[in-house]
Amino acid sequence: MVITISRQYGAGGSEVARRVAEVLGWQVVDNELVEQVAVRAGVTPEEIAEREERAPSFIERLTRTLAAASPELFPPPGGTVADIDEANLVQITQSVVAEMARRGKVVLVGRAAPAVLGQQEDALHVKLVAPRTFRTHAVCERFGIEPDEASRQMDEMDGKRARYHREYYHRDWADPVNYHMTLNSGLLGLAGVTDVIVARARSLGW
């Protein structure tokens, strides 16, 4: 049993995932995945984040968030970094996502999980969207930036996510057919979106 949360930048995916996992008593996997990918790639989570241009899927949660929450995860400077390209990182991520899903009772955020787990029957794939004004406000509030910069970040991040799905999975990231549910967090609110996801999970006997 696994729920995947895909999201437009600023639509509240990580927060919704946390709420859903809390209600169901499941594990939420977000920053943890970055850490495991980094270990397998032979790099630090910090180095993974620095590769934003080549591997956007790994830094959808900014590194400073991870570092602030778990500074002990970052080893002291001076370690060596493996020479690994995005294609290899994609393969590593796929294996980690599959392992997480096999644990069961997990909520996975991002990392193209719906594509990786497309053949898994006991999975619920959710895409969160929201009006641009809602997302702009959310990004401004979260990072303390101006609307123009928030808008730029939104376009950049969503563009990278779309490119990642298209290049490695030949999927249209925005196509609702690739998800069981597409929910508007701007209209439903984060609590409302959480309620819909939890209700569907419980209707499936989860």
C-alpha angles and dihedrals in degrees: 000000000000137000119203122201118203117178150178111248109275096016093114101252098151093047093047090049090052092050094047092049091048094052094046094041091239133135120262116215115200120116089016089070091056089053094050093046089050092051093050092045091052093241136107121256086246091059091047089057092049089060092068095132093053101034110025096164092069097056103045086120105054116246093237089064091054093043093049093049098042112016090162089070092068113083120217116277121268100063121133122255122217118236099242129154131216095261091058091046089053091055092048091049091050091055092048093048090050092050092049090051092051089059088064129211094062134134109213120200119209123313091122089282094158089059094044092047097036093123096047111109100201094059133109115202117200130184119199120206132170140178114279093245091055093049094045091054092047093051092046091051094046099048103024094238135137122266093251091056091044090052091050092050092048093053092044096049096043090047091053093048091051091048092049093054093043096048100043104026104023089233135136103237091203096050109111090206088076092064136057090224136015110198131188108224090185092062101031097037123226091280092050093049090048091052093052093050094046092047091053092047091051092047086058089055094255 
